[in-house]
């Protein structure tokens, strides 16, 4: 299970690498609305109508935010899966490169040994002709 899925629905986001907002940005108790003189003067029916529209707007905004959060969460999960897949592919690629380098080094050592042997053979052949 990936990190994002493991913390989904839990309060331990900080443990997963997320940062909490500062105390000045988050309030346990939402600040009260300052309605103003005009609102206070409205009749109760108009206040009720206004508050119902306000509540509907707030519910719609919350709905949109939740949908956006859910979409972002799905995107994060997909991106995390891509990163894990890319990490695996990179590891396989590194292993293949190391194997190729090892094979090339072994081949070079074989060629170097053959060159050394041929040079020695040439020296011996050259010494035998002039000796």
C-alpha positions as CSV (number, residue, x, y, z in Angstrom):
1,X,0.0,0.0,0.0
2,X,1.4,3.4,-0.9
3,X,2.0,6.3,1.4
4,X,-1.0,8.3,0.2
5,X,-3.4,5.4,0.4
6,X,-2.1,4.5,3.9
7,X,-2.9,8.0,5.3
8,X,-6.2,8.6,3.5
9,X,-8.8,9.2,6.1
10,X,-6.3,9.5,9.0
11,X,-5.1,12.6,10.9
12,X,-1.4,11.6,10.7
13,X,-0.6,13.6,7.5
14,X,2.4,15.1,9.2
15,X,3.9,11.7,9.7
16,X,3.6,11.1,6.0
17,X,5.6,14.3,5.1
18,X,2.9,16.9,4.9
19,X,3.2,20.1,6.9
20,X,0.5,21.6,9.1
21,X,-0.7,25.1,8.6
22,X,0.4,27.7,11.1
23,X,-1.8,28.4,14.1
24,X,-2.7,31.8,12.7
25,X,-4.3,30.1,9.6
26,X,-6.4,27.5,11.3
27,X,-9.1,28.2,13.9
28,X,-10.9,25.6,15.9
29,X,-13.8,28.0,16.2
30,X,-14.7,29.8,13.0
31,X,-14.9,33.5,13.3
32,X,-18.4,35.0,13.5
33,X,-19.8,36.8,10.5
34,X,-20.0,40.6,10.9
35,X,-23.4,41.2,9.4
36,X,-23.6,44.9,9.4
37,X,-26.3,47.4,10.0
38,X,-28.2,46.8,6.8
39,X,-28.6,43.0,7.5
40,X,-29.7,43.6,11.0
41,X,-32.5,45.9,9.8
42,X,-33.9,43.3,7.4
43,X,-37.2,41.5,8.4
44,X,-36.8,37.9,9.5
45,X,-38.3,36.5,6.2
46,X,-35.6,38.3,4.2
47,X,-32.8,37.1,6.6
48,X,-34.1,33.5,6.3
49,X,-34.1,33.7,2.5
50,X,-30.6,35.2,2.5
51,X,-29.2,32.7,4.9
52,X,-30.7,29.8,3.0
53,X,-29.1,31.1,-0.2
54,X,-25.8,31.6,1.7
55,X,-25.9,28.1,3.1
56,X,-26.7,26.6,-0.4
57,X,-23.7,28.6,-1.8
58,X,-21.4,27.3,1.0
59,X,-22.6,23.7,0.5
60,X,-21.9,24.0,-3.2
61,X,-18.5,25.5,-2.6
62,X,-17.7,22.7,-0.1
63,X,-18.9,20.1,-2.7
64,X,-16.6,21.6,-5.4
65,X,-13.7,21.7,-3.0
66,X,-14.2,18.0,-2.0
67,X,-14.5,16.9,-5.6
68,X,-11.3,18.8,-6.4
69,X,-9.5,17.3,-3.4
70,X,-10.7,13.8,-4.5
71,X,-9.4,14.4,-8.1
72,X,-6.1,15.6,-6.8
73,X,-5.8,12.6,-4.5
74,X,-6.4,10.3,-7.5
75,X,-3.8,12.2,-9.5
76,X,-1.3,11.9,-6.6
77,X,-1.9,8.2,-6.3
78,X,-1.3,7.8,-10.1
79,X,1.8,9.9,-9.9
80,X,3.1,7.9,-7.0
81,X,2.5,4.7,-8.9
82,X,4.3,6.1,-11.9
83,X,7.3,7.1,-9.7
84,X,7.4,3.6,-8.2
85,X,7.3,2.1,-11.7
86,X,10.0,4.5,-13.0
87,X,12.2,3.7,-10.0
88,X,11.9,-0.1,-10.7
89,X,12.7,0.6,-14.4
90,X,15.7,2.7,-13.5
91,X,16.9,-0.1,-11.2
92,X,16.6,-2.6,-14.0
93,X,18.3,-0.3,-16.4
94,X,21.2,0.3,-14.0
95,X,21.6,-3.5,-13.5
96,X,21.6,-4.0,-17.3
97,X,24.2,-1.3,-17.8
98,X,26.4,-2.7,-15.0
99,X,26.2,-6.2,-16.6
100,X,27.2,-4.7,-20.0
101,X,30.1,-2.8,-18.5
102,X,31.3,-6.0,-16.6
103,X,31.1,-8.0,-19.9
104,X,32.9,-5.2,-21.8
105,X,35.7,-5.1,-19.1
106,X,36.1,-8.8,-19.2
107,X,36.4,-8.7,-23.0
108,X,38.9,-5.9,-22.8
109,X,41.0,-7.9,-20.3
110,X,40.9,-10.8,-22.7
111,X,42.0,-8.6,-25.6
112,X,44.8,-7.0,-23.4
113,X,46.0,-10.5,-22.4
114,X,46.0,-11.6,-26.0
115,X,48.0,-8.4,-27.0
116,X,50.5,-9.0,-24.2
117,X,50.9,-12.7,-25.4
118,X,51.3,-11.6,-29.0
119,X,53.9,-9.0,-28.1
120,X,55.8,-11.6,-26.0
121,X,55.6,-14.0,-28.9
122,X,56.9,-11.3,-31.3
123,X,59.8,-10.5,-28.9
124,X,60.7,-14.2,-28.7
125,X,60.5,-14.6,-32.5
126,X,62.6,-11.5,-32.9
127,X,65.2,-12.7,-30.4
128,X,65.4,-16.1,-32.1
129,X,66.1,-14.6,-35.6
130,X,68.9,-12.3,-34.4
131,X,70.4,-14.6,-31.7
